[in-house]
């Protein structure tokens, strides 16, 4: 019964550690806000910047699993190329060593009971008080909970020392001991789904003398393989490029562990040379053993990155050969879907917002394509010999794209609402409301493009054909709206400058003046005795085209102003 009680204390301490890690990660992400998103701009740089990006993001969100899952998601969405993702994955493996350093330098060098409880108290107070640094309070609260859990683990482990005699029996088998240790680290990481948490447990076991230095080192190497499972799971059912990125993570960690295990003694000797302080053989509760293990974790991942970094292109070619292209063209077309992606322990809503922005740019591309198609139809109908066939093709195309845009609106809205259910900073929450407003305007834009196609269909089939002079007058008006749409599409994801906002206002005013002029032309033609139905249809086309310009102006206003917390769907129309 005593052993069962201790086991429950260890489980409780582990859960408290994991929860503290999650709370601390959420607080850091909220405090980082837009800065975390700006870090991702480095991904488009060279391989060294990609490594730095992976390191920085993982150090912030405290989870290499979450980072690599998001990398797979970004590759699947087209935000990252396979080559760029390799550098980020390498950097993530280095970034995950930060947790081991925090635990080793703070967790075993200070009295945790004296550090953790004050941190919980101060963090909780700062978190509940309404001020601009609430995220700092959440970070401190998570920090305290993390070390409370580690304190429970540290005080509970010695009581199980006699129950781990089997570990002592396999600790002196040479290379076989290293393989057993790596297997144990692999299984432990698979069960916990966090290499950072598994490493903390290994450090605790070594600190309490349950496992030896070399055995603990092998377990840490095994944990590097176990952490790849999340990326592999995220790639199931994904596009070919995403599955290749996941394979990169698996191969990078597996190959690294395979070369490091046979060389574990020289590797530990190198760690001993570069780590300040000396371990005392056989000493239990020696804080230097945890420092040496943290250094091993860092050295291994850095050396592995140095080995692979010059061969990024060759590595990409290898996984391209191993993972063949799927026959996407032969596959049946699927409805638009966008799945929310998160790490197993640390959700990454800030990074998901970046993914949503990319999808919104794609949605703007759909709207722009629909308007360009309508514009081309307006120009060609006047001279087309088979007008009915042309409008039938136009309506069919517009119907398909409008339904696709509707699906995008539903999925993107659901996706962003899911982001708001996670821990978001104030700026990120406002960003979500801004994006929801833009999505609404883009979908309304596609509705009006579809409506214009239906009006043209009616014009042909009811023999209400526009005169050549009217079509010529429409051309520059449509071109102005098309120019506005191109401007807005290029500005998505940015904050408009004063000059850009003024330009958007000038375009809106010019479109409104052209609309009034065309309406006046239609009314004069009615007064002159032209067919009323035809002229009213012409005025209706003018109105629908002008609405597209209005939605462009709405989006430019959203990009100019500080986002407002408006209910979904509200805004200037």
Buried (B, 14 or more C-beta within 10 A) or exposed (E): EEEEEBBEBBEBBBEBBBBBBBBBBBBBBBBBBEEBBEBBEBBEEEBEBBBBBBBBBBBBBBBBBBBBBBBBBBBBBBBBBBBBBBBBBBBBBBBBBBBBBBBBBBBBEEEBEEBBBEBBEBBBEBBEEEEEEBBBBBBBBBBBBBBBBBBBBBBBBBBBBEEBEEBBEBBEEEEEBBBBBBBBBBBBBBEBBBBBBBBBBBBBBBBBBBBBBBBBBBBBBBBBBBBBBBBBBBBEEBBBBBBBBBBBBBBBBEBBBEEBBEEBEEBBEBBBEEBEEEBEEEEEEBBBBBBBBBBBBBBBBBBBBEEBBEEBEEBBEBBBEEBEEEEEEEEEEEEBEBEBBBBBBBBBBBBBBBBBBBBBBBBBEBBBBBBBBBBEBBBEBBEBEEBEEBBBEBBEBBEEBBBBBBBBBBBBBEBBEBBBEBBBBEBBBBBBBBBBBBBBBBBBBBBBBBBBBBBBBBBBEEEBBBBEEBBEBBEEBBEBBBBBBBBBBEBBEEEBEEEBBEBBBEBBEBBBEBBEEBBEBBEEBBEEEBBEBBBBBBBBBBBBBBBBBBBBBBBBBBBBEEBEEEEEEEBEE
